[in-house]
Amino acid sequence: MAGVYHLNILETEAELKQLLRKEKTGSGKERIQLLYLLKSQKAKTITQAAEFLGRHRVTLQDWLAKYRQGGLKN
């Protein structure tokens, strides 16, 4: 199935919500929102998350690759 991801998101849904409230930049909010959508399973695929966020699937895949490498700090 296209867009299926395999990622262990370390933060809880509650932590991601808190981080979302504190984040000041738009792109930072989108990245946290992506993690929240996947963690909460509101988006089951990258494609669904991309449609929800209004971004291209490849952009989200890039964000997730950076998350895999260094967590939220990347």
PyMOL Python script that loads the backbone (N, CA, C, O; Angstrom):
from pymol import cmd

cmd.read_pdbstr("""\
ATOM      1  N   MET A   1       0.845  -1.183   0.000  1.00  0.00           N
ATOM      2  CA  MET A   1       0.000   0.000   0.000  1.00  0.00           C
ATOM      3  C   MET A   1       0.889   1.244   0.000  1.00  0.00           C
ATOM      4  O   MET A   1       1.786   1.358   0.836  1.00  0.00           O
ATOM      5  N   ALA A   2       0.661   2.145  -0.893  1.00  0.00           N
ATOM      6  CA  ALA A   2       1.454   3.360  -0.997  1.00  0.00           C
ATOM      7  C   ALA A   2       1.178   4.268   0.188  1.00  0.00           C
ATOM      8  O   ALA A   2       0.040   4.408   0.635  1.00  0.00           O
ATOM      9  N   GLY A   3       2.243   4.882   0.688  1.00  0.00           N
ATOM     10  CA  GLY A   3       2.089   5.849   1.761  1.00  0.00           C
ATOM     11  C   GLY A   3       2.084   5.257   3.149  1.00  0.00           C
ATOM     12  O   GLY A   3       1.958   6.002   4.120  1.00  0.00           O
ATOM     13  N   VAL A   4       2.215   3.944   3.289  1.00  0.00           N
ATOM     14  CA  VAL A   4       2.250   3.344   4.614  1.00  0.00           C
ATOM     15  C   VAL A   4       3.598   3.654   5.231  1.00  0.00           C
ATOM     16  O   VAL A   4       4.629   3.526   4.571  1.00  0.00           O
ATOM     17  N   TYR A   5       3.600   4.051   6.465  1.00  0.00           N
ATOM     18  CA  TYR A   5       4.834   4.426   7.142  1.00  0.00           C
ATOM     19  C   TYR A   5       5.108   3.463   8.289  1.00  0.00           C
ATOM     20  O   TYR A   5       4.200   2.850   8.850  1.00  0.00           O
ATOM     21  N   HIS A   6       6.363   3.353   8.611  1.00  0.00           N
ATOM     22  CA  HIS A   6       6.778   2.563   9.759  1.00  0.00           C
ATOM     23  C   HIS A   6       7.704   3.460  10.573  1.00  0.00           C
ATOM     24  O   HIS A   6       8.888   3.593  10.264  1.00  0.00           O
ATOM     25  N   LEU A   7       7.159   4.062  11.596  1.00  0.00           N
ATOM     26  CA  LEU A   7       7.899   5.032  12.371  1.00  0.00           C
ATOM     27  C   LEU A   7       7.475   4.923  13.824  1.00  0.00           C
ATOM     28  O   LEU A   7       6.285   4.881  14.136  1.00  0.00           O
ATOM     29  N   ASN A   8       8.446   4.878  14.694  1.00  0.00           N
ATOM     30  CA  ASN A   8       8.170   4.866  16.121  1.00  0.00           C
ATOM     31  C   ASN A   8       8.228   6.311  16.619  1.00  0.00           C
ATOM     32  O   ASN A   8       9.311   6.874  16.777  1.00  0.00           O
ATOM     33  N   ILE A   9       7.084   6.894  16.859  1.00  0.00           N
ATOM     34  CA  ILE A   9       7.019   8.268  17.362  1.00  0.00           C
ATOM     35  C   ILE A   9       7.135   8.196  18.873  1.00  0.00           C
ATOM     36  O   ILE A   9       6.281   7.619  19.546  1.00  0.00           O
ATOM     37  N   LEU A  10       8.195   8.786  19.399  1.00  0.00           N
ATOM     38  CA  LEU A  10       8.529   8.655  20.813  1.00  0.00           C
ATOM     39  C   LEU A  10       7.605   9.452  21.727  1.00  0.00           C
ATOM     40  O   LEU A  10       7.308   9.021  22.841  1.00  0.00           O
ATOM     41  N   GLU A  11       7.157  10.595  21.267  1.00  0.00           N
ATOM     42  CA  GLU A  11       6.314  11.458  22.078  1.00  0.00           C
ATOM     43  C   GLU A  11       4.891  10.912  22.152  1.00  0.00           C
ATOM     44  O   GLU A  11       4.416  10.259  21.223  1.00  0.00           O
ATOM     45  N   THR A  12       4.217  11.187  23.270  1.00  0.00           N
ATOM     46  CA  THR A  12       2.812  10.795  23.411  1.00  0.00           C
ATOM     47  C   THR A  12       1.936  11.823  22.695  1.00  0.00           C
ATOM     48  O   THR A  12       2.398  12.902  22.326  1.00  0.00           O
ATOM     49  N   GLU A  13       0.675  11.470  22.508  1.00  0.00           N
ATOM     50  CA  GLU A  13      -0.263  12.423  21.898  1.00  0.00           C
ATOM     51  C   GLU A  13      -0.346  13.697  22.736  1.00  0.00           C
ATOM     52  O   GLU A  13      -0.367  14.801  22.192  1.00  0.00           O
ATOM     53  N   ALA A  14      -0.395  13.544  24.059  1.00  0.00           N
ATOM     54  CA  ALA A  14      -0.486  14.706  24.955  1.00  0.00           C
ATOM     55  C   ALA A  14       0.754  15.592  24.832  1.00  0.00           C
ATOM     56  O   ALA A  14       0.644  16.818  24.821  1.00  0.00           O
ATOM     57  N   GLU A  15       1.931  14.975  24.741  1.00  0.00           N
ATOM     58  CA  GLU A  15       3.161  15.759  24.587  1.00  0.00           C
ATOM     59  C   GLU A  15       3.162  16.509  23.265  1.00  0.00           C
ATOM     60  O   GLU A  15       3.581  17.665  23.204  1.00  0.00           O
ATOM     61  N   LEU A  16       2.698  15.860  22.215  1.00  0.00           N
ATOM     62  CA  LEU A  16       2.651  16.512  20.906  1.00  0.00           C
ATOM     63  C   LEU A  16       1.676  17.685  20.908  1.00  0.00           C
ATOM     64  O   LEU A  16       1.952  18.722  20.304  1.00  0.00           O
ATOM     65  N   LYS A  17       0.533  17.528  21.587  1.00  0.00           N
ATOM     66  CA  LYS A  17      -0.426  18.643  21.696  1.00  0.00           C
ATOM     67  C   LYS A  17       0.211  19.824  22.418  1.00  0.00           C
ATOM     68  O   LYS A  17       0.054  20.973  22.006  1.00  0.00           O
ATOM     69  N   GLN A  18       0.929  19.532  23.498  1.00  0.00           N
ATOM     70  CA  GLN A  18       1.597  20.585  24.271  1.00  0.00           C
ATOM     71  C   GLN A  18       2.658  21.285  23.417  1.00  0.00           C
ATOM     72  O   GLN A  18       2.753  22.512  23.417  1.00  0.00           O
ATOM     73  N   LEU A  19       3.448  20.502  22.697  1.00  0.00           N
ATOM     74  CA  LEU A  19       4.472  21.074  21.817  1.00  0.00           C
ATOM     75  C   LEU A  19       3.849  21.926  20.724  1.00  0.00           C
ATOM     76  O   LEU A  19       4.396  22.963  20.348  1.00  0.00           O
ATOM     77  N   LEU A  20       2.719  21.493  20.223  1.00  0.00           N
ATOM     78  CA  LEU A  20       2.018  22.238  19.175  1.00  0.00           C
ATOM     79  C   LEU A  20       1.590  23.608  19.687  1.00  0.00           C
ATOM     80  O   LEU A  20       1.682  24.601  18.965  1.00  0.00           O
ATOM     81  N   ARG A  21       1.127  23.662  20.922  1.00  0.00           N
ATOM     82  CA  ARG A  21       0.717  24.950  21.503  1.00  0.00           C
ATOM     83  C   ARG A  21       1.904  25.892  21.694  1.00  0.00           C
ATOM     84  O   ARG A  21       1.759  27.108  21.567  1.00  0.00           O
ATOM     85  N   LYS A  22       3.068  25.338  21.997  1.00  0.00           N
ATOM     86  CA  LYS A  22       4.251  26.156  22.292  1.00  0.00           C
ATOM     87  C   LYS A  22       5.020  26.583  21.045  1.00  0.00           C
ATOM     88  O   LYS A  22       5.727  27.590  21.065  1.00  0.00           O
ATOM     89  N   GLU A  23       4.883  25.822  19.966  1.00  0.00           N
ATOM     90  CA  GLU A  23       5.657  26.103  18.752  1.00  0.00           C
ATOM     91  C   GLU A  23       5.259  27.454  18.168  1.00  0.00           C
ATOM     92  O   GLU A  23       4.079  27.800  18.103  1.00  0.00           O
ATOM     93  N   LYS A  24       6.269  28.205  17.748  1.00  0.00           N
ATOM     94  CA  LYS A  24       6.015  29.559  17.258  1.00  0.00           C
ATOM     95  C   LYS A  24       6.039  29.668  15.728  1.00  0.00           C
ATOM     96  O   LYS A  24       5.412  30.567  15.168  1.00  0.00           O
ATOM     97  N   THR A  25       6.743  28.777  15.056  1.00  0.00           N
ATOM     98  CA  THR A  25       6.838  28.888  13.598  1.00  0.00           C
ATOM     99  C   THR A  25       5.781  28.017  12.908  1.00  0.00           C
ATOM    100  O   THR A  25       5.378  26.974  13.423  1.00  0.00           O
ATOM    101  N   GLY A  26       5.357  28.461  11.764  1.00  0.00           N
ATOM    102  CA  GLY A  26       4.355  27.723  11.003  1.00  0.00           C
ATOM    103  C   GLY A  26       4.855  26.354  10.561  1.00  0.00           C
ATOM    104  O   GLY A  26       4.143  25.356  10.675  1.00  0.00           O
ATOM    105  N   SER A  27       6.085  26.314  10.057  1.00  0.00           N
ATOM    106  CA  SER A  27       6.618  25.023   9.593  1.00  0.00           C
ATOM    107  C   SER A  27       6.831  24.064  10.760  1.00  0.00           C
ATOM    108  O   SER A  27       6.633  22.857  10.619  1.00  0.00           O
ATOM    109  N   GLY A  28       7.231  24.595  11.906  1.00  0.00           N
ATOM    110  CA  GLY A  28       7.390  23.757  13.093  1.00  0.00           C
ATOM    111  C   GLY A  28       6.058  23.169  13.532  1.00  0.00           C
ATOM    112  O   GLY A  28       5.983  22.006  13.929  1.00  0.00           O
ATOM    113  N   LYS A  29       5.015  23.975  13.460  1.00  0.00           N
ATOM    114  CA  LYS A  29       3.676  23.490  13.817  1.00  0.00           C
ATOM    115  C   LYS A  29       3.218  22.393  12.873  1.00  0.00           C
ATOM    116  O   LYS A  29       2.626  21.404  13.306  1.00  0.00           O
ATOM    117  N   GLU A  30       3.488  22.561  11.586  1.00  0.00           N
ATOM    118  CA  GLU A  30       3.085  21.549  10.612  1.00  0.00           C
ATOM    119  C   GLU A  30       3.790  20.223  10.880  1.00  0.00           C
ATOM    120  O   GLU A  30       3.178  19.161  10.769  1.00  0.00           O
ATOM    121  N   ARG A  31       5.066  20.279  11.229  1.00  0.00           N
ATOM    122  CA  ARG A  31       5.822  19.052  11.491  1.00  0.00           C
ATOM    123  C   ARG A  31       5.283  18.333  12.726  1.00  0.00           C
ATOM    124  O   ARG A  31       5.152  17.109  12.732  1.00  0.00           O
ATOM    125  N   ILE A  32       4.978  19.089  13.757  1.00  0.00           N
ATOM    126  CA  ILE A  32       4.418  18.478  14.965  1.00  0.00           C
ATOM    127  C   ILE A  32       3.016  17.951  14.675  1.00  0.00           C
ATOM    128  O   ILE A  32       2.633  16.885  15.156  1.00  0.00           O
ATOM    129  N   GLN A  33       2.263  18.697  13.895  1.00  0.00           N
ATOM    130  CA  GLN A  33       0.918  18.258  13.533  1.00  0.00           C
ATOM    131  C   GLN A  33       0.968  16.949  12.746  1.00  0.00           C
ATOM    132  O   GLN A  33       0.116  16.079  12.924  1.00  0.00           O
ATOM    133  N   LEU A  34       1.964  16.815  11.879  1.00  0.00           N
ATOM    134  CA  LEU A  34       2.149  15.567  11.141  1.00  0.00           C
ATOM    135  C   LEU A  34       2.348  14.402  12.110  1.00  0.00           C
ATOM    136  O   LEU A  34       1.706  13.360  11.978  1.00  0.00           O
ATOM    137  N   LEU A  35       3.234  14.583  13.077  1.00  0.00           N
ATOM    138  CA  LEU A  35       3.482  13.520  14.056  1.00  0.00           C
ATOM    139  C   LEU A  35       2.226  13.210  14.854  1.00  0.00           C
ATOM    140  O   LEU A  35       1.939  12.048  15.144  1.00  0.00           O
ATOM    141  N   TYR A  36       1.475  14.253  15.211  1.00  0.00           N
ATOM    142  CA  TYR A  36       0.234  14.047  15.968  1.00  0.00           C
ATOM    143  C   TYR A  36      -0.786  13.259  15.137  1.00  0.00           C
ATOM    144  O   TYR A  36      -1.424  12.336  15.644  1.00  0.00           O
ATOM    145  N   LEU A  37      -0.934  13.621  13.881  1.00  0.00           N
ATOM    146  CA  LEU A  37      -1.890  12.914  13.011  1.00  0.00           C
ATOM    147  C   LEU A  37      -1.544  11.433  12.899  1.00  0.00           C
ATOM    148  O   LEU A  37      -2.428  10.577  12.927  1.00  0.00           O
ATOM    149  N   LEU A  38      -0.257  11.138  12.774  1.00  0.00           N
ATOM    150  CA  LEU A  38       0.159   9.749  12.646  1.00  0.00           C
ATOM    151  C   LEU A  38       0.060   9.002  13.972  1.00  0.00           C
ATOM    152  O   LEU A  38      -0.373   7.850  14.013  1.00  0.00           O
ATOM    153  N   LYS A  39       0.464   9.663  15.053  1.00  0.00           N
ATOM    154  CA  LYS A  39       0.417   9.020  16.373  1.00  0.00           C
ATOM    155  C   LYS A  39      -1.023   8.712  16.779  1.00  0.00           C
ATOM    156  O   LYS A  39      -1.305   7.634  17.304  1.00  0.00           O
ATOM    157  N   SER A  40      -1.920   9.645  16.541  1.00  0.00           N
ATOM    158  CA  SER A  40      -3.327   9.474  16.925  1.00  0.00           C
ATOM    159  C   SER A  40      -4.094   8.619  15.911  1.00  0.00           C
ATOM    160  O   SER A  40      -5.251   8.266  16.138  1.00  0.00           O
ATOM    161  N   GLN A  41      -3.454   8.298  14.815  1.00  0.00           N
ATOM    162  CA  GLN A  41      -4.034   7.521  13.721  1.00  0.00           C
ATOM    163  C   GLN A  41      -5.220   8.223  13.053  1.00  0.00           C
ATOM    164  O   GLN A  41      -6.084   7.576  12.459  1.00  0.00           O
ATOM    165  N   LYS A  42      -5.248   9.545  13.158  1.00  0.00           N
ATOM    166  CA  LYS A  42      -6.248  10.310  12.412  1.00  0.00           C
ATOM    167  C   LYS A  42      -5.905  10.293  10.928  1.00  0.00           C
ATOM    168  O   LYS A  42      -6.778  10.427  10.070  1.00  0.00           O
ATOM    169  N   ALA A  43      -4.623  10.126  10.642  1.00  0.00           N
ATOM    170  CA  ALA A  43      -4.159   9.882   9.276  1.00  0.00           C
ATOM    171  C   ALA A  43      -3.435   8.543   9.318  1.00  0.00           C
ATOM    172  O   ALA A  43      -2.486   8.364  10.082  1.00  0.00           O
ATOM    173  N   LYS A  44      -3.880   7.623   8.506  1.00  0.00           N
ATOM    174  CA  LYS A  44      -3.294   6.281   8.529  1.00  0.00           C
ATOM    175  C   LYS A  44      -2.154   6.124   7.527  1.00  0.00           C
ATOM    176  O   LYS A  44      -1.378   5.171   7.605  1.00  0.00           O
ATOM    177  N   THR A  45      -2.055   7.052   6.595  1.00  0.00           N
ATOM    178  CA  THR A  45      -0.983   7.011   5.600  1.00  0.00           C
ATOM    179  C   THR A  45      -0.382   8.403   5.449  1.00  0.00           C
ATOM    180  O   THR A  45      -0.961   9.407   5.865  1.00  0.00           O
ATOM    181  N   ILE A  46       0.790   8.428   4.845  1.00  0.00           N
ATOM    182  CA  ILE A  46       1.442   9.706   4.547  1.00  0.00           C
ATOM    183  C   ILE A  46       0.576  10.504   3.579  1.00  0.00           C
ATOM    184  O   ILE A  46       0.467  11.724   3.700  1.00  0.00           O
ATOM    185  N   THR A  47      -0.025   9.831   2.638  1.00  0.00           N
ATOM    186  CA  THR A  47      -0.882  10.499   1.647  1.00  0.00           C
ATOM    187  C   THR A  47      -2.059  11.190   2.330  1.00  0.00           C
ATOM    188  O   THR A  47      -2.388  12.327   1.992  1.00  0.00           O
ATOM    189  N   GLN A  48      -2.693  10.517   3.284  1.00  0.00           N
ATOM    190  CA  GLN A  48      -3.802  11.135   4.024  1.00  0.00           C
ATOM    191  C   GLN A  48      -3.317  12.346   4.797  1.00  0.00           C
ATOM    192  O   GLN A  48      -3.976  13.386   4.800  1.00  0.00           O
ATOM    193  N   ALA A  49      -2.176  12.224   5.451  1.00  0.00           N
ATOM    194  CA  ALA A  49      -1.626  13.345   6.212  1.00  0.00           C
ATOM    195  C   ALA A  49      -1.291  14.509   5.282  1.00  0.00           C
ATOM    196  O   ALA A  49      -1.519  15.668   5.628  1.00  0.00           O
ATOM    197  N   ALA A  50      -0.753  14.203   4.108  1.00  0.00           N
ATOM    198  CA  ALA A  50      -0.408  15.248   3.143  1.00  0.00           C
ATOM    199  C   ALA A  50      -1.652  16.000   2.691  1.00  0.00           C
ATOM    200  O   ALA A  50      -1.631  17.225   2.569  1.00  0.00           O
ATOM    201  N   GLU A  51      -2.726  15.276   2.445  1.00  0.00           N
ATOM    202  CA  GLU A  51      -3.980  15.923   2.052  1.00  0.00           C
ATOM    203  C   GLU A  51      -4.506  16.804   3.172  1.00  0.00           C
ATOM    204  O   GLU A  51      -4.975  17.914   2.921  1.00  0.00           O
ATOM    205  N   PHE A  52      -4.432  16.325   4.391  1.00  0.00           N
ATOM    206  CA  PHE A  52      -4.916  17.098   5.534  1.00  0.00           C
ATOM    207  C   PHE A  52      -4.106  18.381   5.726  1.00  0.00           C
ATOM    208  O   PHE A  52      -4.667  19.441   6.004  1.00  0.00           O
ATOM    209  N   LEU A  53      -2.782  18.277   5.577  1.00  0.00           N
ATOM    210  CA  LEU A  53      -1.903  19.429   5.806  1.00  0.00           C
ATOM    211  C   LEU A  53      -1.738  20.320   4.576  1.00  0.00           C
ATOM    212  O   LEU A  53      -1.206  21.426   4.671  1.00  0.00           O
ATOM    213  N   GLY A  54      -2.196  19.834   3.421  1.00  0.00           N
ATOM    214  CA  GLY A  54      -2.051  20.635   2.204  1.00  0.00           C
ATOM    215  C   GLY A  54      -0.621  20.701   1.709  1.00  0.00           C
ATOM    216  O   GLY A  54      -0.202  21.692   1.112  1.00  0.00           O
ATOM    217  N   ARG A  55       0.120  19.642   1.960  1.00  0.00           N
ATOM    218  CA  ARG A  55       1.514  19.549   1.527  1.00  0.00           C
ATOM    219  C   ARG A  55       1.685  18.341   0.631  1.00  0.00           C
ATOM    220  O   ARG A  55       0.836  17.450   0.612  1.00  0.00           O
ATOM    221  N   HIS A  56       2.766  18.309  -0.102  1.00  0.00           N
ATOM    222  CA  HIS A  56       3.060  17.165  -0.964  1.00  0.00           C
ATOM    223  C   HIS A  56       3.583  16.015  -0.101  1.00  0.00           C
ATOM    224  O   HIS A  56       4.265  16.226   0.902  1.00  0.00           O
ATOM    225  N   ARG A  57       3.249  14.816  -0.511  1.00  0.00           N
ATOM    226  CA  ARG A  57       3.650  13.611   0.214  1.00  0.00           C
ATOM    227  C   ARG A  57       5.170  13.542   0.400  1.00  0.00           C
ATOM    228  O   ARG A  57       5.641  13.130   1.461  1.00  0.00           O
ATOM    229  N   VAL A  58       5.935  13.935  -0.610  1.00  0.00           N
ATOM    230  CA  VAL A  58       7.392  13.867  -0.540  1.00  0.00           C
ATOM    231  C   VAL A  58       7.926  14.812   0.547  1.00  0.00           C
ATOM    232  O   VAL A  58       8.895  14.488   1.234  1.00  0.00           O
ATOM    233  N   THR A  59       7.299  15.963   0.695  1.00  0.00           N
ATOM    234  CA  THR A  59       7.695  16.898   1.745  1.00  0.00           C
ATOM    235  C   THR A  59       7.540  16.243   3.109  1.00  0.00           C
ATOM    236  O   THR A  59       8.433  16.342   3.951  1.00  0.00           O
ATOM    237  N   LEU A  60       6.421  15.580   3.331  1.00  0.00           N
ATOM    238  CA  LEU A  60       6.184  14.909   4.605  1.00  0.00           C
ATOM    239  C   LEU A  60       7.168  13.767   4.819  1.00  0.00           C
ATOM    240  O   LEU A  60       7.620  13.536   5.941  1.00  0.00           O
ATOM    241  N   GLN A  61       7.497  13.062   3.761  1.00  0.00           N
ATOM    242  CA  GLN A  61       8.483  11.988   3.877  1.00  0.00           C
ATOM    243  C   GLN A  61       9.847  12.542   4.266  1.00  0.00           C
ATOM    244  O   GLN A  61      10.575  11.921   5.039  1.00  0.00           O
ATOM    245  N   ASP A  62      10.196  13.715   3.729  1.00  0.00           N
ATOM    246  CA  ASP A  62      11.453  14.369   4.105  1.00  0.00           C
ATOM    247  C   ASP A  62      11.440  14.734   5.592  1.00  0.00           C
ATOM    248  O   ASP A  62      12.422  14.515   6.301  1.00  0.00           O
ATOM    249  N   TRP A  63      10.323  15.289   6.055  1.00  0.00           N
ATOM    250  CA  TRP A  63      10.204  15.652   7.472  1.00  0.00           C
ATOM    251  C   TRP A  63      10.361  14.429   8.359  1.00  0.00           C
ATOM    252  O   TRP A  63      11.033  14.484   9.388  1.00  0.00           O
ATOM    253  N   LEU A  64       9.738  13.322   7.960  1.00  0.00           N
ATOM    254  CA  LEU A  64       9.810  12.104   8.759  1.00  0.00           C
ATOM    255  C   LEU A  64      11.215  11.507   8.742  1.00  0.00           C
ATOM    256  O   LEU A  64      11.650  10.924   9.735  1.00  0.00           O
ATOM    257  N   ALA A  65      11.919  11.645   7.638  1.00  0.00           N
ATOM    258  CA  ALA A  65      13.308  11.180   7.580  1.00  0.00           C
ATOM    259  C   ALA A  65      14.165  11.974   8.561  1.00  0.00           C
ATOM    260  O   ALA A  65      15.022  11.406   9.238  1.00  0.00           O
ATOM    261  N   LYS A  66      13.941  13.281   8.639  1.00  0.00           N
ATOM    262  CA  LYS A  66      14.673  14.115   9.590  1.00  0.00           C
ATOM    263  C   LYS A  66      14.310  13.743  11.023  1.00  0.00           C
ATOM    264  O   LYS A  66      15.174  13.738  11.900  1.00  0.00           O
ATOM    265  N   TYR A  67      13.044  13.433  11.264  1.00  0.00           N
ATOM    266  CA  TYR A  67      12.611  13.014  12.598  1.00  0.00           C
ATOM    267  C   TYR A  67      13.305  11.707  12.988  1.00  0.00           C
ATOM    268  O   TYR A  67      13.747  11.552  14.126  1.00  0.00           O
ATOM    269  N   ARG A  68      13.398  10.781  12.053  1.00  0.00           N
ATOM    270  CA  ARG A  68      14.072   9.497  12.326  1.00  0.00           C
ATOM    271  C   ARG A  68      15.528   9.723  12.700  1.00  0.00           C
ATOM    272  O   ARG A  68      16.066   9.021  13.556  1.00  0.00           O
ATOM    273  N   GLN A  69      16.163  10.692  12.070  1.00  0.00           N
ATOM    274  CA  GLN A  69      17.590  10.948  12.303  1.00  0.00           C
ATOM    275  C   GLN A  69      17.860  11.653  13.619  1.00  0.00           C
ATOM    276  O   GLN A  69      18.864  11.376  14.276  1.00  0.00           O
ATOM    277  N   GLY A  70      16.973  12.566  14.015  1.00  0.00           N
ATOM    278  CA  GLY A  70      17.299  13.350  15.204  1.00  0.00           C
ATOM    279  C   GLY A  70      16.122  13.800  16.037  1.00  0.00           C
ATOM    280  O   GLY A  70      16.271  14.688  16.877  1.00  0.00           O
ATOM    281  N   GLY A  71      14.978  13.227  15.835  1.00  0.00           N
ATOM    282  CA  GLY A  71      13.811  13.614  16.620  1.00  0.00           C
ATOM    283  C   GLY A  71      13.297  14.981  16.211  1.00  0.00           C
ATOM    284  O   GLY A  71      13.485  15.418  15.075  1.00  0.00           O
ATOM    285  N   LEU A  72      12.655  15.641  17.138  1.00  0.00           N
ATOM    286  CA  LEU A  72      12.034  16.938  16.851  1.00  0.00           C
ATOM    287  C   LEU A  72      13.043  18.068  16.681  1.00  0.00           C
ATOM    288  O   LEU A  72      12.680  19.135  16.185  1.00  0.00           O
ATOM    289  N   LYS A  73      14.281  17.869  17.071  1.00  0.00           N
ATOM    290  CA  LYS A  73      15.270  18.927  16.975  1.00  0.00           C
ATOM    291  C   LYS A  73      15.744  19.170  15.554  1.00  0.00           C
ATOM    292  O   LYS A  73      16.348  20.206  15.274  1.00  0.00           O
ATOM    293  N   ASN A  74      15.480  18.226  14.643  1.00  0.00           N
ATOM    294  CA  ASN A  74      15.889  18.397  13.231  1.00  0.00           C
ATOM    295  C   ASN A  74      14.820  19.069  12.434  1.00  0.00           C
ATOM    296  O   ASN A  74      14.992  19.292  11.236  1.00  0.00           O
TER     297      ASN A  74
END
""", "prot")
cmd.dss("prot")
cmd.show_as("cartoon", "prot")
cmd.util.cbc("prot")
cmd.orient("prot")
